Amino acid sequence: MHLISIRNLRADAAIYPDAIKSINHWYTTVKKSQWQNLEDVREIYRDAEAVEK
């Protein structure tokens, strides 16, 4: 799995400054991860759902 862009998250963080810390933490986690499938993601984020492209 790949994170394509954080641009939208950064834009949202500008609107909702209380979310900046959470967004940055999430981004750091995603960048370090070696997820191969949804079950790998759910080891950290148990409520994660698949999204169609």
C-alpha positions in Angstrom: 0.0 0.0 0.0 1.2 3.5 -0.8 0.3 6.9 0.5 -0.1 8.9 -2.7 -0.4 12.4 -1.3 -0.7 14.2 2.0 -1.7 17.5 0.4 -5.4 17.2 1.3 -4.6 16.2 4.9 -2.3 19.2 5.2 -5.0 21.5 3.8 -7.5 20.0 6.4 -5.0 20.6 9.1 -4.8 24.2 8.2 -8.6 24.5 8.7 -8.7 22.3 11.8 -5.5 23.1 13.7 -6.5 20.8 16.6 -6.0 17.8 14.2 -2.4 18.6 13.2 -0.8 16.4 15.9 -3.1 13.4 15.0 -2.5 13.9 11.2 1.3 14.1 11.7 1.3 11.0 13.9 -0.8 9.1 11.4 1.4 10.2 8.5 4.6 9.1 10.4 3.0 5.7 11.1 2.0 5.2 7.4 5.4 6.2 6.1 7.1 3.6 8.3 4.7 0.8 7.6 5.2 -2.1 5.3 1.6 -3.1 4.9 0.7 -5.6 2.2 -3.0 -6.0 2.8 -6.0 -4.7 4.8 -5.3 -7.1 7.6 -1.9 -5.6 8.1 -3.4 -2.2 8.4 -6.0 -3.5 10.9 -3.2 -4.6 13.3 -2.8 -0.9 14.0 -6.1 0.6 12.9 -8.7 -2.1 13.7 -11.6 -0.2 12.1 -9.8 0.4 8.8 -11.9 -0.2 5.7 -11.0 -0.8 2.1 -11.7 2.0 -0.4 -12.3 1.4 -4.1 -10.1 3.3 -6.5 
